[in-house]
Amino acid sequence: MNSKEGALIMIRNATKNDCEQAAVLIYDAIHDIAHALTGELDKQNVLKQLEVFYCQEMNRLSYRNCLIKSVDDQVVGIVIVYHGKDAQQLDEPILAHLQAKNPKNNLVIDKEADETDFYIDTVSVNPQFSGRGFGTELLNAAIEKARQLGYSTVSLNVEENNQKARRLYERLGFMYKKEIMINNHVYAYLVKQI
């Protein structure tokens, strides 16, 4: 926790009360994946369903898997983390939602994380607060959480054309492991030993 010009700036555990701002940050980071996970086409409907997922106790987007960066009482950043071995179980409520929306489809959610890794699913910072190092702070908080939980590897994915983010991740010690597909896009799967 620190203070700049009187503002209270901190990283904290997420709460359900953060749902509206968290949904926007999640959407900003994952766009088309958010549409796929919610089964919605309209942005406002996507945001509403992201809020529902966020407030649930168990799924990949649950507040229980989130750390929040706040300035005073404003949520300005989010990081979503969980262990790769838990991903399938965390996706079950999302799959159930999608199945209820469209019972005729046999839907599958792309596997994003290896079962051995503590996974950084999403990191997002409000564009009005970019350039202040908040994304790096959230990533470091996620790495520290993995360390505290006794995990030895942390992973994340970066879209192949997002070179700025990839440089940041590599500067933090993440190294290329493989290429994967998520929602028909190519991503580099990066891993950091801790």
C-alpha positions as CSV (number, residue, x, y, z in Angstrom):
1,M,0.0,0.0,0.0
2,N,1.3,3.4,-0.9
3,S,0.0,6.9,-1.2
4,K,0.7,9.4,-4.1
5,E,-0.5,13.0,-3.6
6,G,-3.0,11.8,-0.9
7,A,-4.5,8.9,-3.0
8,L,-4.7,5.6,-1.3
9,I,-3.2,3.1,-3.8
10,M,-3.2,-0.6,-3.0
11,I,-3.5,-4.2,-4.3
12,R,-6.1,-6.2,-2.4
13,N,-8.3,-9.2,-2.6
14,A,-11.4,-8.7,-4.8
15,T,-14.9,-8.4,-3.4
16,K,-18.3,-8.8,-5.0
17,N,-18.8,-5.1,-4.7
18,D,-16.1,-4.6,-7.4
19,C,-18.2,-6.5,-10.0
20,E,-19.2,-3.6,-12.3
21,Q,-15.7,-2.2,-12.7
22,A,-14.1,-5.7,-12.7
23,A,-16.4,-6.8,-15.6
24,V,-15.3,-3.8,-17.7
25,L,-11.6,-4.6,-17.0
26,I,-12.1,-8.2,-17.9
27,Y,-13.9,-7.3,-21.1
28,D,-11.2,-4.9,-22.0
29,A,-8.6,-7.6,-21.7
30,I,-10.3,-10.6,-23.3
31,H,-12.9,-9.1,-25.8
32,D,-13.9,-12.0,-28.1
33,I,-13.1,-14.6,-25.4
34,A,-15.6,-12.8,-23.2
35,H,-18.3,-13.1,-25.9
36,A,-17.5,-16.8,-26.2
37,L,-17.6,-17.4,-22.4
38,T,-20.8,-15.6,-21.9
39,G,-22.6,-16.7,-25.1
40,E,-23.6,-13.1,-25.7
41,L,-23.1,-10.9,-28.8
42,D,-24.1,-7.5,-27.4
43,K,-21.4,-5.8,-25.2
44,Q,-23.9,-4.7,-22.5
45,N,-25.1,-8.3,-22.2
46,V,-21.6,-9.6,-22.1
47,L,-20.8,-7.2,-19.3
48,K,-23.9,-8.2,-17.3
49,Q,-22.9,-11.9,-17.6
50,L,-19.3,-11.2,-16.7
51,E,-20.7,-9.5,-13.5
52,V,-22.7,-12.6,-12.8
53,F,-19.7,-14.9,-13.2
54,Y,-17.5,-12.6,-11.2
55,C,-20.0,-12.7,-8.2
56,Q,-20.2,-16.5,-8.3
57,E,-18.2,-18.4,-5.7
58,M,-16.5,-20.8,-8.2
59,N,-15.5,-20.3,-11.8
60,R,-12.4,-19.0,-13.5
61,L,-13.8,-15.4,-13.4
62,S,-14.9,-15.5,-9.8
63,Y,-13.9,-12.7,-7.5
64,R,-12.3,-15.4,-5.4
65,N,-9.6,-15.7,-8.1
66,C,-8.9,-12.0,-8.4
67,L,-6.7,-9.3,-7.0
68,I,-7.7,-5.7,-7.5
69,K,-5.5,-2.6,-7.9
70,S,-7.4,0.4,-6.5
71,V,-6.8,4.1,-6.3
72,D,-8.8,5.4,-3.4
73,D,-12.1,3.4,-3.9
74,Q,-11.8,3.2,-7.7
75,V,-10.9,-0.2,-9.2
76,V,-8.3,0.5,-11.8
77,G,-6.8,-2.9,-12.4
78,I,-7.4,-6.6,-12.0
79,V,-5.5,-9.9,-12.2
80,I,-7.2,-13.2,-12.3
81,V,-5.2,-16.3,-11.1
82,Y,-5.8,-20.0,-10.4
83,H,-3.9,-23.2,-10.6
84,G,-4.0,-25.0,-13.9
85,K,-5.1,-28.2,-12.3
86,D,-8.3,-26.5,-11.3
87,A,-9.1,-25.0,-14.7
88,Q,-11.5,-27.7,-15.8
89,Q,-13.5,-27.6,-12.6
90,L,-13.6,-23.8,-12.7
91,D,-14.9,-23.9,-16.3
92,E,-17.9,-26.2,-15.4
93,P,-20.2,-23.4,-14.2
94,I,-19.4,-21.4,-17.4
95,L,-20.1,-24.5,-19.6
96,A,-23.3,-25.1,-17.8
97,H,-24.4,-21.5,-18.5
98,L,-23.5,-21.9,-22.2
99,Q,-25.3,-25.2,-22.4
100,A,-28.4,-23.7,-20.9
101,K,-28.3,-20.9,-23.4
102,N,-27.8,-23.3,-26.4
103,P,-28.6,-26.9,-25.5
104,K,-27.9,-28.1,-29.1
105,N,-24.2,-27.1,-29.0
106,N,-21.6,-29.4,-27.5
107,L,-19.4,-26.6,-26.3
108,V,-15.8,-26.8,-25.2
109,I,-13.7,-24.1,-23.5
110,D,-10.1,-24.0,-24.8
111,K,-7.5,-25.3,-22.4
112,E,-5.3,-22.3,-21.5
113,A,-3.1,-23.5,-18.7
114,D,-0.9,-26.6,-18.1
115,E,-1.9,-28.5,-15.0
116,T,1.4,-27.9,-13.4
117,D,1.3,-24.1,-13.5
118,F,-0.2,-21.4,-11.4
119,Y,-1.9,-19.5,-14.2
120,I,-2.4,-15.8,-14.7
121,D,-5.6,-15.9,-16.7
122,T,-6.1,-12.1,-17.2
123,V,-4.4,-8.9,-16.3
124,S,-6.0,-5.6,-17.1
125,V,-5.5,-1.9,-16.2
126,N,-7.9,0.9,-16.9
127,P,-6.4,2.8,-19.9
128,Q,-6.7,6.1,-17.9
129,F,-4.1,4.6,-15.5
130,S,-1.7,3.1,-18.0
131,G,2.0,3.9,-17.8
132,R,2.1,3.9,-14.0
133,G,3.4,0.4,-13.6
134,F,0.1,-0.9,-12.2
135,G,0.1,-3.9,-14.6
136,T,3.6,-4.9,-13.5
137,E,2.5,-4.5,-9.8
138,L,-0.5,-6.8,-10.5
139,L,1.7,-9.4,-12.2
140,N,4.2,-9.3,-9.3
141,A,1.3,-9.7,-6.9
142,A,0.2,-12.8,-8.8
143,I,3.7,-14.2,-8.8
144,E,4.0,-13.6,-5.0
145,K,0.6,-15.3,-4.4
146,A,1.9,-18.4,-6.3
147,R,5.1,-18.3,-4.2
148,Q,3.0,-18.1,-1.0
149,L,0.9,-21.0,-2.1
150,G,4.0,-23.1,-2.7
151,Y,3.9,-23.3,-6.5
152,S,7.1,-23.4,-8.5
153,T,5.9,-22.2,-11.9
154,V,3.6,-19.3,-13.1
155,S,2.3,-19.1,-16.6
156,L,0.3,-16.8,-18.8
157,N,-0.6,-16.4,-22.5
158,V,0.1,-13.5,-24.8
159,E,-1.5,-13.0,-28.2
160,E,1.2,-13.4,-30.9
161,N,0.9,-9.8,-32.1
162,N,1.0,-8.2,-28.6
163,Q,4.7,-7.5,-28.6
164,K,4.6,-4.8,-26.0
165,A,3.0,-7.1,-23.4
166,R,5.3,-9.9,-24.3
167,R,8.4,-7.7,-23.7
168,L,7.0,-6.8,-20.3
169,Y,6.4,-10.5,-19.4
170,E,9.9,-11.5,-20.6
171,R,11.4,-8.6,-18.6
172,L,9.6,-10.2,-15.5
173,G,11.3,-13.5,-16.2
174,F,8.6,-15.3,-18.3
175,M,10.0,-17.6,-21.0
176,Y,8.4,-19.0,-24.1
177,K,7.3,-22.6,-23.7
178,K,4.9,-23.3,-26.6
179,E,2.2,-21.9,-28.9
180,I,-1.5,-22.5,-28.2
181,M,-4.8,-21.6,-29.7
182,I,-7.5,-19.8,-27.7
183,N,-10.7,-18.9,-29.4
184,N,-9.1,-19.3,-32.8
185,H,-6.2,-17.0,-32.0
186,V,-2.5,-17.9,-31.7
187,Y,-1.0,-17.2,-28.3
188,A,2.5,-17.7,-26.9
189,Y,2.4,-19.7,-23.6
190,L,5.0,-18.2,-21.3
191,V,6.3,-19.7,-18.0
192,K,8.3,-18.3,-15.1
193,Q,10.1,-20.4,-12.6
194,I,9.8,-19.1,-9.0
